[in-house]
Structure formats: C-alpha cells, structure tokens
C-alpha cells in the first residue's frame, strides 16, 4: 500500500513539473518581424511590464498573453524601455489568416 502511495505521489509531482514547463515555453502567438506580417491585419497594441531578475521575459509574456486573449496570431515588438526597477515593452498584435 505504501508503495502505491509513493508511486502516485511521484506521478503527480512529475505531471505538475511538466505543466509548469509547458506554461513557461508554449505560446499560441508567434514573435515576428514586420516584413513577415505584411499580409496580415494589425488590430491591437499590447504592452507588458516586468520586474526583477527576468524583467524582460516577464514583460514580453504579459504582452503575449494579452495578444493571445484577443485572438492574435503574431506579435511584433516595437519598443523596450528599461526603467529604474522594471522593463516595459510595447508591441503590435496581428491576425494572420493563413
């Protein structure tokens, strides 16, 4: 019985770790350059703010999440501002039908 408990606990821990990794690395929106989205419709601006050691990554993730929520397929980064204790990014969100 104890062995079944440890096996099930191990499986839960492994599945929890894999879901965290997927959240950190998987995005439904693609980073793009402006020449890659000439055939797409730009329809929104997105921004994000990050703080701490991984401020730029956090800021970009915030902007990507918003772009995904509104149905964007691509995001083009326009500006990155490094402030005293944070980073702010601004991007254009595109919807490509192809």
Helices and strands as residue ranges (DSSP letters): H 2-25, E 30-31, G 34-37, E 41-51, H 55-69, E 74-82, E 86-95
